[in-house]
Amino acid sequence: MPEAPAAEAAPQTLLAFDFGLKRTGVAVGNTVTGAAQGLRTVVAEGDARFAPIAKLIEEWQPGALVVGVPFHPDGAAHDNTHRARRFARQLQGRFGLPVHEVDERYSTTEALTAGARDADAAAAAILLEQYLRERCEPSSQHPRP
């Protein structure tokens, strides 16, 4: 008896966050196009950042969230690594959405090099596109060497 074809995952909108203590860049993207665009930077500290994030989640209705987690160039964790992971846990707890982490080393540098007007939002778009490339592309379309 032939096997039934695997069900394709439904298209999904994602919001991504480039976390910072004072500024958090936000981007939106989707699994259909694999593209992302910067939305805005939330300029708020502590719990105050969650009100504007809640509005963005309500507006975009994402199926999941992506948080950039920074590391030292050698891959070692540092204080901001732990802060970004805490932020990811807070998002999951407050909004009940799946939260995925992605290594965001150099995303802000890349955004600045590209001349981004809002480097934080552009960095969030870069890390979201990285996530989409790494996790959402079917391996049959892009075989590994």
PyMOL CGO cylinders between C-alpha atoms (Angstrom):
from pymol import cmd
from pymol.cgo import CYLINDER

trace = [
    CYLINDER, 0.00, 0.00, 0.00, 1.56, 3.36, -0.99, 0.3, 1, 1, 1, 1, 1, 1,
    CYLINDER, 1.56, 3.36, -0.99, 2.36, 5.87, 1.71, 0.3, 1, 1, 1, 1, 1, 1,
    CYLINDER, 2.36, 5.87, 1.71, 0.29, 9.02, 1.91, 0.3, 1, 1, 1, 1, 1, 1,
    CYLINDER, 0.29, 9.02, 1.91, 2.24, 12.15, 1.04, 0.3, 1, 1, 1, 1, 1, 1,
    CYLINDER, 2.24, 12.15, 1.04, 3.53, 14.07, 4.03, 0.3, 1, 1, 1, 1, 1, 1,
    CYLINDER, 3.53, 14.07, 4.03, 1.30, 16.99, 4.92, 0.3, 1, 1, 1, 1, 1, 1,
    CYLINDER, 1.30, 16.99, 4.92, 2.93, 20.32, 4.23, 0.3, 1, 1, 1, 1, 1, 1,
    CYLINDER, 2.93, 20.32, 4.23, 3.10, 22.75, 7.08, 0.3, 1, 1, 1, 1, 1, 1,
    CYLINDER, 3.10, 22.75, 7.08, 0.56, 25.54, 6.87, 0.3, 1, 1, 1, 1, 1, 1,
    CYLINDER, 0.56, 25.54, 6.87, 1.90, 28.97, 5.95, 0.3, 1, 1, 1, 1, 1, 1,
    CYLINDER, 1.90, 28.97, 5.95, 2.86, 30.87, 9.04, 0.3, 1, 1, 1, 1, 1, 1,
    CYLINDER, 2.86, 30.87, 9.04, 3.55, 34.48, 9.97, 0.3, 1, 1, 1, 1, 1, 1,
    CYLINDER, 3.55, 34.48, 9.97, 6.41, 35.02, 12.40, 0.3, 1, 1, 1, 1, 1, 1,
    CYLINDER, 6.41, 35.02, 12.40, 7.55, 37.98, 14.47, 0.3, 1, 1, 1, 1, 1, 1,
    CYLINDER, 7.55, 37.98, 14.47, 11.23, 38.28, 15.35, 0.3, 1, 1, 1, 1, 1, 1,
    CYLINDER, 11.23, 38.28, 15.35, 12.94, 40.27, 18.05, 0.3, 1, 1, 1, 1, 1, 1,
    CYLINDER, 12.94, 40.27, 18.05, 16.47, 41.65, 18.26, 0.3, 1, 1, 1, 1, 1, 1,
    CYLINDER, 16.47, 41.65, 18.26, 16.49, 42.06, 22.04, 0.3, 1, 1, 1, 1, 1, 1,
    CYLINDER, 16.49, 42.06, 22.04, 18.29, 44.88, 23.80, 0.3, 1, 1, 1, 1, 1, 1,
    CYLINDER, 18.29, 44.88, 23.80, 18.03, 46.32, 27.30, 0.3, 1, 1, 1, 1, 1, 1,
    CYLINDER, 18.03, 46.32, 27.30, 16.72, 49.67, 26.02, 0.3, 1, 1, 1, 1, 1, 1,
    CYLINDER, 16.72, 49.67, 26.02, 15.70, 48.93, 22.41, 0.3, 1, 1, 1, 1, 1, 1,
    CYLINDER, 15.70, 48.93, 22.41, 14.21, 45.81, 20.84, 0.3, 1, 1, 1, 1, 1, 1,
    CYLINDER, 14.21, 45.81, 20.84, 14.00, 45.57, 17.07, 0.3, 1, 1, 1, 1, 1, 1,
    CYLINDER, 14.00, 45.57, 17.07, 10.94, 43.84, 15.64, 0.3, 1, 1, 1, 1, 1, 1,
    CYLINDER, 10.94, 43.84, 15.64, 10.46, 42.25, 12.21, 0.3, 1, 1, 1, 1, 1, 1,
    CYLINDER, 10.46, 42.25, 12.21, 7.74, 40.26, 10.49, 0.3, 1, 1, 1, 1, 1, 1,
    CYLINDER, 7.74, 40.26, 10.49, 8.09, 37.49, 7.95, 0.3, 1, 1, 1, 1, 1, 1,
    CYLINDER, 8.09, 37.49, 7.95, 6.40, 34.36, 6.72, 0.3, 1, 1, 1, 1, 1, 1,
    CYLINDER, 6.40, 34.36, 6.72, 7.18, 30.83, 5.72, 0.3, 1, 1, 1, 1, 1, 1,
    CYLINDER, 7.18, 30.83, 5.72, 5.69, 31.24, 2.24, 0.3, 1, 1, 1, 1, 1, 1,
    CYLINDER, 5.69, 31.24, 2.24, 8.16, 33.80, 0.93, 0.3, 1, 1, 1, 1, 1, 1,
    CYLINDER, 8.16, 33.80, 0.93, 10.97, 33.20, 3.41, 0.3, 1, 1, 1, 1, 1, 1,
    CYLINDER, 10.97, 33.20, 3.41, 11.42, 36.96, 3.51, 0.3, 1, 1, 1, 1, 1, 1,
    CYLINDER, 11.42, 36.96, 3.51, 11.24, 39.37, 6.43, 0.3, 1, 1, 1, 1, 1, 1,
    CYLINDER, 11.24, 39.37, 6.43, 10.94, 43.10, 6.87, 0.3, 1, 1, 1, 1, 1, 1,
    CYLINDER, 10.94, 43.10, 6.87, 11.75, 45.31, 9.81, 0.3, 1, 1, 1, 1, 1, 1,
    CYLINDER, 11.75, 45.31, 9.81, 8.67, 46.77, 11.48, 0.3, 1, 1, 1, 1, 1, 1,
    CYLINDER, 8.67, 46.77, 11.48, 9.92, 49.06, 14.20, 0.3, 1, 1, 1, 1, 1, 1,
    CYLINDER, 9.92, 49.06, 14.20, 12.05, 49.36, 17.28, 0.3, 1, 1, 1, 1, 1, 1,
    CYLINDER, 12.05, 49.36, 17.28, 10.38, 49.23, 20.67, 0.3, 1, 1, 1, 1, 1, 1,
    CYLINDER, 10.38, 49.23, 20.67, 12.14, 51.75, 22.89, 0.3, 1, 1, 1, 1, 1, 1,
    CYLINDER, 12.14, 51.75, 22.89, 11.29, 50.62, 26.40, 0.3, 1, 1, 1, 1, 1, 1,
    CYLINDER, 11.29, 50.62, 26.40, 12.92, 48.86, 29.29, 0.3, 1, 1, 1, 1, 1, 1,
    CYLINDER, 12.92, 48.86, 29.29, 11.79, 45.98, 31.49, 0.3, 1, 1, 1, 1, 1, 1,
    CYLINDER, 11.79, 45.98, 31.49, 8.10, 45.08, 31.52, 0.3, 1, 1, 1, 1, 1, 1,
    CYLINDER, 8.10, 45.08, 31.52, 7.20, 48.31, 29.68, 0.3, 1, 1, 1, 1, 1, 1,
    CYLINDER, 7.20, 48.31, 29.68, 8.33, 46.70, 26.42, 0.3, 1, 1, 1, 1, 1, 1,
    CYLINDER, 8.33, 46.70, 26.42, 5.55, 44.10, 26.54, 0.3, 1, 1, 1, 1, 1, 1,
    CYLINDER, 5.55, 44.10, 26.54, 2.63, 46.51, 25.90, 0.3, 1, 1, 1, 1, 1, 1,
    CYLINDER, 2.63, 46.51, 25.90, 3.86, 47.55, 22.41, 0.3, 1, 1, 1, 1, 1, 1,
    CYLINDER, 3.86, 47.55, 22.41, 4.86, 43.95, 21.69, 0.3, 1, 1, 1, 1, 1, 1,
    CYLINDER, 4.86, 43.95, 21.69, 1.33, 42.81, 22.64, 0.3, 1, 1, 1, 1, 1, 1,
    CYLINDER, 1.33, 42.81, 22.64, -0.09, 45.29, 20.11, 0.3, 1, 1, 1, 1, 1, 1,
    CYLINDER, -0.09, 45.29, 20.11, 2.18, 43.94, 17.37, 0.3, 1, 1, 1, 1, 1, 1,
    CYLINDER, 2.18, 43.94, 17.37, 1.21, 40.36, 18.20, 0.3, 1, 1, 1, 1, 1, 1,
    CYLINDER, 1.21, 40.36, 18.20, -2.47, 41.32, 18.08, 0.3, 1, 1, 1, 1, 1, 1,
    CYLINDER, -2.47, 41.32, 18.08, -2.00, 43.09, 14.75, 0.3, 1, 1, 1, 1, 1, 1,
    CYLINDER, -2.00, 43.09, 14.75, 0.09, 40.43, 12.98, 0.3, 1, 1, 1, 1, 1, 1,
    CYLINDER, 0.09, 40.43, 12.98, -1.32, 37.26, 14.64, 0.3, 1, 1, 1, 1, 1, 1,
    CYLINDER, -1.32, 37.26, 14.64, 1.94, 35.30, 14.36, 0.3, 1, 1, 1, 1, 1, 1,
    CYLINDER, 1.94, 35.30, 14.36, 2.03, 31.56, 14.73, 0.3, 1, 1, 1, 1, 1, 1,
    CYLINDER, 2.03, 31.56, 14.73, 5.43, 31.73, 16.42, 0.3, 1, 1, 1, 1, 1, 1,
    CYLINDER, 5.43, 31.73, 16.42, 8.07, 34.15, 17.62, 0.3, 1, 1, 1, 1, 1, 1,
    CYLINDER, 8.07, 34.15, 17.62, 11.82, 34.21, 16.99, 0.3, 1, 1, 1, 1, 1, 1,
    CYLINDER, 11.82, 34.21, 16.99, 14.35, 35.77, 19.36, 0.3, 1, 1, 1, 1, 1, 1,
    CYLINDER, 14.35, 35.77, 19.36, 17.94, 36.54, 18.46, 0.3, 1, 1, 1, 1, 1, 1,
    CYLINDER, 17.94, 36.54, 18.46, 20.38, 35.30, 21.07, 0.3, 1, 1, 1, 1, 1, 1,
    CYLINDER, 20.38, 35.30, 21.07, 23.86, 36.85, 21.03, 0.3, 1, 1, 1, 1, 1, 1,
    CYLINDER, 23.86, 36.85, 21.03, 27.08, 34.96, 21.67, 0.3, 1, 1, 1, 1, 1, 1,
    CYLINDER, 27.08, 34.96, 21.67, 30.76, 35.86, 21.75, 0.3, 1, 1, 1, 1, 1, 1,
    CYLINDER, 30.76, 35.86, 21.75, 32.55, 35.25, 18.42, 0.3, 1, 1, 1, 1, 1, 1,
    CYLINDER, 32.55, 35.25, 18.42, 33.85, 31.94, 19.80, 0.3, 1, 1, 1, 1, 1, 1,
    CYLINDER, 33.85, 31.94, 19.80, 30.29, 30.82, 20.62, 0.3, 1, 1, 1, 1, 1, 1,
    CYLINDER, 30.29, 30.82, 20.62, 30.56, 31.37, 24.36, 0.3, 1, 1, 1, 1, 1, 1,
    CYLINDER, 30.56, 31.37, 24.36, 27.58, 32.78, 26.23, 0.3, 1, 1, 1, 1, 1, 1,
    CYLINDER, 27.58, 32.78, 26.23, 27.70, 36.15, 28.01, 0.3, 1, 1, 1, 1, 1, 1,
    CYLINDER, 27.70, 36.15, 28.01, 25.34, 38.34, 30.06, 0.3, 1, 1, 1, 1, 1, 1,
    CYLINDER, 25.34, 38.34, 30.06, 23.25, 39.39, 27.04, 0.3, 1, 1, 1, 1, 1, 1,
    CYLINDER, 23.25, 39.39, 27.04, 22.90, 35.73, 26.01, 0.3, 1, 1, 1, 1, 1, 1,
    CYLINDER, 22.90, 35.73, 26.01, 21.16, 35.02, 29.30, 0.3, 1, 1, 1, 1, 1, 1,
    CYLINDER, 21.16, 35.02, 29.30, 19.07, 38.21, 29.09, 0.3, 1, 1, 1, 1, 1, 1,
    CYLINDER, 19.07, 38.21, 29.09, 17.85, 37.37, 25.58, 0.3, 1, 1, 1, 1, 1, 1,
    CYLINDER, 17.85, 37.37, 25.58, 16.94, 33.83, 26.65, 0.3, 1, 1, 1, 1, 1, 1,
    CYLINDER, 16.94, 33.83, 26.65, 15.03, 35.22, 29.63, 0.3, 1, 1, 1, 1, 1, 1,
    CYLINDER, 15.03, 35.22, 29.63, 13.19, 37.57, 27.26, 0.3, 1, 1, 1, 1, 1, 1,
    CYLINDER, 13.19, 37.57, 27.26, 12.32, 34.56, 25.06, 0.3, 1, 1, 1, 1, 1, 1,
    CYLINDER, 12.32, 34.56, 25.06, 10.88, 32.71, 28.08, 0.3, 1, 1, 1, 1, 1, 1,
    CYLINDER, 10.88, 32.71, 28.08, 8.90, 35.80, 29.07, 0.3, 1, 1, 1, 1, 1, 1,
    CYLINDER, 8.90, 35.80, 29.07, 7.41, 36.06, 25.56, 0.3, 1, 1, 1, 1, 1, 1,
    CYLINDER, 7.41, 36.06, 25.56, 6.37, 32.41, 25.65, 0.3, 1, 1, 1, 1, 1, 1,
    CYLINDER, 6.37, 32.41, 25.65, 4.86, 32.77, 29.11, 0.3, 1, 1, 1, 1, 1, 1,
    CYLINDER, 4.86, 32.77, 29.11, 2.97, 36.00, 28.36, 0.3, 1, 1, 1, 1, 1, 1,
    CYLINDER, 2.97, 36.00, 28.36, 1.68, 35.20, 24.89, 0.3, 1, 1, 1, 1, 1, 1,
    CYLINDER, 1.68, 35.20, 24.89, 1.54, 31.39, 24.81, 0.3, 1, 1, 1, 1, 1, 1,
    CYLINDER, 1.54, 31.39, 24.81, 3.21, 31.19, 21.40, 0.3, 1, 1, 1, 1, 1, 1,
    CYLINDER, 3.21, 31.19, 21.40, 6.10, 28.95, 20.43, 0.3, 1, 1, 1, 1, 1, 1,
    CYLINDER, 6.10, 28.95, 20.43, 9.37, 30.86, 20.70, 0.3, 1, 1, 1, 1, 1, 1,
    CYLINDER, 9.37, 30.86, 20.70, 12.44, 29.87, 18.69, 0.3, 1, 1, 1, 1, 1, 1,
    CYLINDER, 12.44, 29.87, 18.69, 15.96, 31.09, 19.35, 0.3, 1, 1, 1, 1, 1, 1,
    CYLINDER, 15.96, 31.09, 19.35, 18.45, 31.92, 16.63, 0.3, 1, 1, 1, 1, 1, 1,
    CYLINDER, 18.45, 31.92, 16.63, 22.13, 32.87, 16.89, 0.3, 1, 1, 1, 1, 1, 1,
    CYLINDER, 22.13, 32.87, 16.89, 22.19, 36.56, 16.10, 0.3, 1, 1, 1, 1, 1, 1,
    CYLINDER, 22.19, 36.56, 16.10, 25.92, 37.25, 16.07, 0.3, 1, 1, 1, 1, 1, 1,
    CYLINDER, 25.92, 37.25, 16.07, 26.72, 40.18, 13.78, 0.3, 1, 1, 1, 1, 1, 1,
    CYLINDER, 26.72, 40.18, 13.78, 23.12, 40.89, 12.71, 0.3, 1, 1, 1, 1, 1, 1,
    CYLINDER, 23.12, 40.89, 12.71, 23.29, 44.51, 13.91, 0.3, 1, 1, 1, 1, 1, 1,
    CYLINDER, 23.29, 44.51, 13.91, 26.69, 44.97, 12.26, 0.3, 1, 1, 1, 1, 1, 1,
    CYLINDER, 26.69, 44.97, 12.26, 25.25, 43.57, 9.03, 0.3, 1, 1, 1, 1, 1, 1,
    CYLINDER, 25.25, 43.57, 9.03, 22.27, 45.93, 9.27, 0.3, 1, 1, 1, 1, 1, 1,
    CYLINDER, 22.27, 45.93, 9.27, 24.52, 48.95, 9.86, 0.3, 1, 1, 1, 1, 1, 1,
    CYLINDER, 24.52, 48.95, 9.86, 26.83, 47.95, 7.01, 0.3, 1, 1, 1, 1, 1, 1,
    CYLINDER, 26.83, 47.95, 7.01, 23.80, 47.79, 4.71, 0.3, 1, 1, 1, 1, 1, 1,
    CYLINDER, 23.80, 47.79, 4.71, 22.89, 51.35, 5.72, 0.3, 1, 1, 1, 1, 1, 1,
    CYLINDER, 22.89, 51.35, 5.72, 19.71, 50.54, 7.65, 0.3, 1, 1, 1, 1, 1, 1,
    CYLINDER, 19.71, 50.54, 7.65, 17.84, 53.53, 9.01, 0.3, 1, 1, 1, 1, 1, 1,
    CYLINDER, 17.84, 53.53, 9.01, 16.50, 51.46, 11.92, 0.3, 1, 1, 1, 1, 1, 1,
    CYLINDER, 16.50, 51.46, 11.92, 19.36, 49.09, 12.68, 0.3, 1, 1, 1, 1, 1, 1,
    CYLINDER, 19.36, 49.09, 12.68, 17.48, 47.21, 15.41, 0.3, 1, 1, 1, 1, 1, 1,
    CYLINDER, 17.48, 47.21, 15.41, 14.45, 46.41, 13.23, 0.3, 1, 1, 1, 1, 1, 1,
    CYLINDER, 14.45, 46.41, 13.23, 16.74, 45.56, 10.29, 0.3, 1, 1, 1, 1, 1, 1,
    CYLINDER, 16.74, 45.56, 10.29, 18.76, 43.23, 12.54, 0.3, 1, 1, 1, 1, 1, 1,
    CYLINDER, 18.76, 43.23, 12.54, 15.51, 41.52, 13.56, 0.3, 1, 1, 1, 1, 1, 1,
    CYLINDER, 15.51, 41.52, 13.56, 14.68, 41.02, 9.86, 0.3, 1, 1, 1, 1, 1, 1,
    CYLINDER, 14.68, 41.02, 9.86, 18.14, 39.57, 9.21, 0.3, 1, 1, 1, 1, 1, 1,
    CYLINDER, 18.14, 39.57, 9.21, 17.85, 37.07, 12.04, 0.3, 1, 1, 1, 1, 1, 1,
    CYLINDER, 17.85, 37.07, 12.04, 14.31, 36.12, 10.98, 0.3, 1, 1, 1, 1, 1, 1,
    CYLINDER, 14.31, 36.12, 10.98, 15.45, 35.44, 7.41, 0.3, 1, 1, 1, 1, 1, 1,
    CYLINDER, 15.45, 35.44, 7.41, 18.30, 33.36, 8.85, 0.3, 1, 1, 1, 1, 1, 1,
    CYLINDER, 18.30, 33.36, 8.85, 15.78, 31.37, 10.89, 0.3, 1, 1, 1, 1, 1, 1,
    CYLINDER, 15.78, 31.37, 10.89, 13.55, 30.87, 7.86, 0.3, 1, 1, 1, 1, 1, 1,
    CYLINDER, 13.55, 30.87, 7.86, 16.50, 29.69, 5.74, 0.3, 1, 1, 1, 1, 1, 1,
    CYLINDER, 16.50, 29.69, 5.74, 17.76, 27.28, 8.39, 0.3, 1, 1, 1, 1, 1, 1,
    CYLINDER, 17.76, 27.28, 8.39, 14.48, 25.83, 9.61, 0.3, 1, 1, 1, 1, 1, 1,
    CYLINDER, 14.48, 25.83, 9.61, 11.77, 26.23, 7.03, 0.3, 1, 1, 1, 1, 1, 1,
    CYLINDER, 11.77, 26.23, 7.03, 13.24, 25.35, 3.65, 0.3, 1, 1, 1, 1, 1, 1,
    CYLINDER, 13.24, 25.35, 3.65, 12.55, 21.82, 2.51, 0.3, 1, 1, 1, 1, 1, 1,
    CYLINDER, 12.55, 21.82, 2.51, 15.83, 19.91, 2.39, 0.3, 1, 1, 1, 1, 1, 1,
    CYLINDER, 15.83, 19.91, 2.39, 14.84, 18.35, -0.94, 0.3, 1, 1, 1, 1, 1, 1,
    CYLINDER, 14.84, 18.35, -0.94, 14.98, 21.77, -2.62, 0.3, 1, 1, 1, 1, 1, 1,
    CYLINDER, 14.98, 21.77, -2.62, 18.42, 22.60, -1.23, 0.3, 1, 1, 1, 1, 1, 1,
    CYLINDER, 18.42, 22.60, -1.23, 20.47, 19.45, -0.76, 0.3, 1, 1, 1, 1, 1, 1,
    CYLINDER, 20.47, 19.45, -0.76, 23.50, 19.81, 1.47, 0.3, 1, 1, 1, 1, 1, 1,
    CYLINDER, 23.50, 19.81, 1.47, 26.89, 19.25, -0.19, 0.3, 1, 1, 1, 1, 1, 1,
]
cmd.load_cgo(trace, "trace")
